Amino acid sequence: MSRITKIFDTLRAHHRTGLIPFITAGDPHPSITVPLMHALVEAGADVLELGVPFSDPMAEGPVIQRACERALAFDVGLTDVLDMVRLFRQTDAVTPVVLMGYANPVEHMGVDRFTSAAAEAGVDGLIVVDYPPQEAQALSTALERAGMDLIFLLAPTSTEKRMEEVGRMGRGFSYYVSLKGVTGASHIDTHEVAQRLALIRQHVKLPMGVGFGIRDAETARAVASVADAVIIGSKVIQEMAAVPLEEAVEVARRLIGQVRLALDAPR
């Protein structure tokens, strides 16, 4: 059983909604990525989603695009990201870490080499935006053999066939993109999300994390009424970018702490 499955089992047993913050590795500076990861856990994160910097992050809005640019300016690549996870694991053997990125860096490293290095570093799951299920069988098999989960995106436009494929191949949890468009968009319709999740759950028996457009504690709490986990990224990155580097970790900690309190508050 993966760390991701264990954490969702624990959340379900305690009737809690998971909190998954996203940060881009190396942003705002490589030196604070690991301290930032620990701070997010201390603030109440259940799973960490760590973005692999990429030059053409097509699913991302301007905030995360700029985060990738800042990280790439420090030459942060996939090997560096794995080193960060390895360092994080020296003092946290419990919190699941999911890498989110694009196929090119994985293909460049090679699926077998990547899978071995990621497992050794302590990675628990992988989201590859531009790997549809029908093209990911080799990666899925390699990850499953190494004890890692391949996590797929589903969107408002996903067909039932796509849902069936994700239900067959996905592991850990599924990531529902709550809006048409890119990360950082707004105006989530919770009723519409609930309707789509009801359909998806007919085909996918995994926990459902909802992201894209969750910008504050209030939005997170609304989405938590229908999701197994809420995923928040652009707002965290935006808040850190607005302050001096030495304040970035504390700003992120405060934001995630506020979201955690909102999720845990009695209804």
C-alpha positions as CSV (number, residue, x, y, z in Angstrom):
1,M,0.0,0.0,0.0
2,S,1.4,3.4,-1.0
3,R,1.8,6.3,1.3
4,I,-0.9,8.1,-0.7
5,T,-3.4,5.3,-0.2
6,K,-2.5,5.2,3.5
7,I,-3.1,8.9,4.0
8,F,-6.5,8.9,2.2
9,D,-7.5,5.8,4.3
10,T,-6.6,7.8,7.4
11,L,-8.5,10.9,6.2
12,R,-11.6,8.8,5.5
13,A,-11.5,7.1,8.8
14,H,-11.4,10.5,10.6
15,H,-13.9,12.1,8.3
16,R,-11.4,14.8,7.2
17,T,-10.8,16.4,3.8
18,G,-7.2,16.2,2.5
19,L,-5.2,19.3,1.8
20,I,-2.7,19.2,-1.1
21,P,-0.6,22.3,-1.6
22,F,1.3,22.7,-4.9
23,I,4.7,24.5,-5.1
24,T,7.2,24.6,-8.0
25,A,10.5,23.1,-7.0
26,G,13.2,25.8,-6.9
27,D,10.8,28.7,-6.6
28,P,11.2,31.3,-5.3
29,H,14.7,30.0,-4.6
30,P,16.1,26.4,-4.6
31,S,17.5,26.9,-1.0
32,I,14.0,27.2,0.5
33,T,12.2,24.4,-1.3
34,V,12.9,21.7,1.3
35,P,12.2,24.1,4.3
36,L,9.0,25.1,2.5
37,M,7.9,21.5,2.1
38,H,8.4,20.9,5.9
39,A,6.5,24.2,6.7
40,L,3.5,23.2,4.6
41,V,3.3,19.8,6.4
42,E,3.5,21.6,9.7
43,A,0.7,23.9,8.6
44,G,-1.6,20.9,7.9
45,A,-0.8,19.6,4.4
46,D,-1.6,15.9,3.9
47,V,0.1,15.4,0.6
48,L,2.7,17.6,-1.1
49,E,2.6,18.3,-4.9
50,L,5.9,19.4,-6.2
51,G,6.1,20.9,-9.6
52,V,9.0,20.0,-11.9
53,P,10.1,23.2,-13.7
54,F,9.4,23.1,-17.4
55,S,9.9,25.6,-20.2
56,D,6.4,25.0,-21.8
57,P,4.0,24.3,-18.9
58,M,0.9,24.4,-21.1
59,A,-1.7,23.6,-18.4
60,E,-0.4,26.4,-16.1
61,G,-1.6,30.0,-15.8
62,P,0.7,33.0,-15.6
63,V,1.5,32.6,-11.9
64,I,2.9,29.0,-12.2
65,Q,4.5,29.9,-15.6
66,R,6.5,32.6,-13.9
67,A,7.4,30.2,-11.1
68,C,8.8,27.8,-13.7
69,E,10.8,30.6,-15.3
70,R,12.2,31.6,-11.9
71,A,13.2,28.0,-11.1
72,L,14.7,27.4,-14.5
73,A,16.8,30.6,-14.1
74,F,18.5,28.7,-11.2
75,D,18.9,25.7,-13.6
76,V,16.6,23.5,-11.5
77,G,15.8,20.3,-13.4
78,L,14.4,16.9,-12.7
79,T,17.5,15.6,-11.0
80,D,17.6,18.6,-8.7
81,V,13.9,18.0,-7.8
82,L,14.7,14.4,-6.9
83,D,17.6,15.6,-4.7
84,M,15.1,17.9,-2.9
85,V,12.7,15.0,-2.3
86,R,15.6,12.9,-1.0
87,L,16.6,15.7,1.4
88,F,13.0,16.1,2.6
89,R,12.8,12.3,3.3
90,Q,15.7,12.5,5.7
91,T,13.3,14.0,8.3
92,D,9.9,13.1,7.0
93,A,9.2,9.5,6.1
94,V,5.4,9.8,6.2
95,T,4.1,12.7,4.1
96,P,3.4,11.6,0.5
97,V,5.2,13.6,-2.2
98,V,3.7,13.7,-5.7
99,L,5.7,15.2,-8.6
100,M,3.7,17.1,-11.2
101,G,5.1,17.9,-14.6
102,Y,5.4,17.1,-18.3
103,A,6.5,14.1,-20.3
104,N,9.6,15.6,-21.8
105,P,11.9,15.5,-18.7
106,V,10.8,12.0,-17.9
107,E,11.3,10.8,-21.5
108,H,14.7,12.6,-21.6
109,M,15.8,10.8,-18.4
110,G,14.3,7.5,-19.6
111,V,11.3,5.8,-17.9
112,D,13.3,3.1,-16.3
113,R,16.0,5.4,-15.0
114,F,13.5,7.9,-13.8
115,T,11.4,5.3,-12.0
116,S,14.4,3.9,-10.2
117,A,15.7,7.4,-9.2
118,A,12.3,8.6,-8.1
119,A,11.6,5.5,-6.0
120,E,15.1,5.8,-4.3
121,A,14.5,9.5,-3.6
122,G,11.2,8.8,-1.9
123,V,8.6,10.0,-4.5
124,D,5.2,8.5,-4.0
125,G,3.3,9.5,-7.1
126,L,3.5,11.2,-10.5
127,I,1.2,13.4,-12.5
128,V,2.2,13.9,-16.1
129,V,-0.1,16.5,-17.7
130,D,0.6,15.4,-21.3
131,Y,0.5,11.6,-20.8
132,P,-3.0,10.4,-21.5
133,P,-3.9,6.9,-20.2
134,Q,-3.7,5.3,-23.6
135,E,0.0,6.4,-23.9
136,A,1.1,5.7,-20.4
137,Q,1.0,1.9,-20.0
138,A,4.8,1.5,-19.9
139,L,5.2,4.3,-17.3
140,S,2.2,3.0,-15.3
141,T,3.7,-0.5,-15.1
142,A,7.1,0.7,-14.2
143,L,5.7,3.0,-11.4
144,E,3.5,0.3,-10.0
145,R,6.4,-2.1,-9.9
146,A,8.4,0.4,-7.9
147,G,5.5,1.1,-5.5
148,M,4.6,4.6,-6.9
149,D,1.2,5.8,-8.1
150,L,0.4,7.3,-11.5
151,I,-2.2,10.0,-11.1
152,F,-4.4,11.2,-13.9
153,L,-6.2,14.5,-14.6
154,L,-9.9,14.6,-15.3
155,A,-11.7,17.8,-16.5
156,P,-15.2,19.1,-17.1
157,T,-14.8,18.0,-20.7
158,S,-13.6,14.5,-20.0
159,T,-15.6,11.8,-21.7
160,E,-16.9,8.7,-19.9
161,K,-14.4,6.7,-21.9
162,R,-11.6,8.7,-20.5
163,M,-13.1,8.2,-17.0
164,E,-13.1,4.5,-17.5
165,E,-9.4,4.6,-18.6
166,V,-8.5,6.6,-15.6
167,G,-10.5,4.2,-13.4
168,R,-8.5,1.3,-14.9
169,M,-5.0,2.7,-14.8
170,G,-5.0,5.4,-12.1
171,R,-3.6,4.8,-8.6
172,G,-3.5,6.8,-5.4
173,F,-6.1,9.5,-6.2
174,S,-7.5,11.3,-9.3
175,Y,-7.1,15.0,-9.9
176,Y,-10.3,16.8,-11.1
177,V,-9.6,20.0,-12.8
178,S,-12.6,22.1,-11.7
179,L,-12.5,24.6,-14.5
180,K,-12.0,24.8,-18.2
181,G,-8.7,26.6,-18.7
182,V,-5.4,26.9,-16.9
183,T,-4.3,26.9,-13.3
184,G,-5.1,30.1,-11.3
185,A,-8.5,30.7,-12.9
186,S,-11.5,31.5,-10.7
187,H,-15.3,31.2,-10.3
188,I,-15.6,27.6,-9.2
189,D,-19.2,26.4,-9.4
190,T,-19.4,23.9,-6.5
191,H,-22.7,22.5,-7.7
192,E,-21.3,21.8,-11.1
193,V,-18.2,20.2,-9.6
194,A,-20.5,18.0,-7.5
195,Q,-22.4,16.8,-10.5
196,R,-19.3,16.0,-12.4
197,L,-17.7,14.1,-9.5
198,A,-20.9,12.0,-9.1
199,L,-20.5,10.9,-12.7
200,I,-16.7,10.3,-12.4
201,R,-17.2,8.2,-9.3
202,Q,-19.3,5.8,-11.3
203,H,-16.1,4.9,-13.2
204,V,-13.2,5.9,-10.8
205,K,-13.1,4.4,-7.4
206,L,-10.2,6.5,-6.2
207,P,-10.3,9.5,-3.9
208,M,-10.9,12.7,-5.8
209,G,-8.8,15.8,-5.4
210,V,-10.1,19.0,-6.8
211,G,-7.8,21.8,-8.0
212,F,-7.5,24.8,-10.4
213,G,-9.2,27.8,-9.0
214,I,-9.0,27.2,-5.2
215,R,-7.7,30.6,-4.0
216,D,-8.6,30.9,-0.3
217,A,-10.0,29.2,2.7
218,E,-13.6,29.9,1.8
219,T,-13.3,28.3,-1.7
220,A,-11.5,25.4,-0.2
221,R,-14.2,24.8,2.4
222,A,-16.9,24.9,-0.3
223,V,-15.1,22.4,-2.5
224,A,-14.4,20.2,0.5
225,S,-18.1,19.5,0.8
226,V,-17.9,17.4,-2.4
227,A,-14.2,16.4,-2.7
228,D,-11.9,14.0,-0.9
229,A,-9.1,16.6,-1.1
230,V,-8.5,20.2,-2.2
231,I,-5.5,21.2,-4.2
232,I,-4.2,24.8,-4.0
233,G,-1.2,26.0,-5.9
234,S,-1.3,29.3,-7.7
235,K,-2.4,31.3,-4.6
236,V,0.5,29.9,-2.6
237,I,3.0,30.8,-5.3
238,Q,1.4,34.2,-5.7
239,E,1.6,35.0,-2.0
240,M,5.3,34.0,-1.8
241,A,6.2,36.1,-4.9
242,A,4.7,39.2,-3.3
243,V,7.1,39.2,-0.3
244,P,10.9,39.2,0.2
245,L,12.5,35.8,0.0
246,E,13.1,35.5,3.8
247,E,9.4,35.9,4.4
248,A,8.2,33.4,1.7
249,V,8.1,30.3,3.8
250,E,6.1,31.9,6.6
251,V,3.6,33.4,4.2
252,A,3.0,30.0,2.6
253,R,2.7,28.4,6.1
254,R,0.1,31.0,7.1
255,L,-2.0,30.5,4.0
256,I,-2.1,26.7,4.3
257,G,-2.8,26.9,8.0
258,Q,-5.8,29.1,7.3
259,V,-7.1,26.6,4.7
260,R,-6.5,23.7,7.1
261,L,-8.5,25.5,9.8
262,A,-11.4,26.1,7.4
263,L,-11.4,22.5,6.2
264,D,-11.5,21.2,9.8
265,A,-14.1,23.7,11.2
266,P,-17.4,22.1,12.2
267,R,-20.1,22.4,9.6
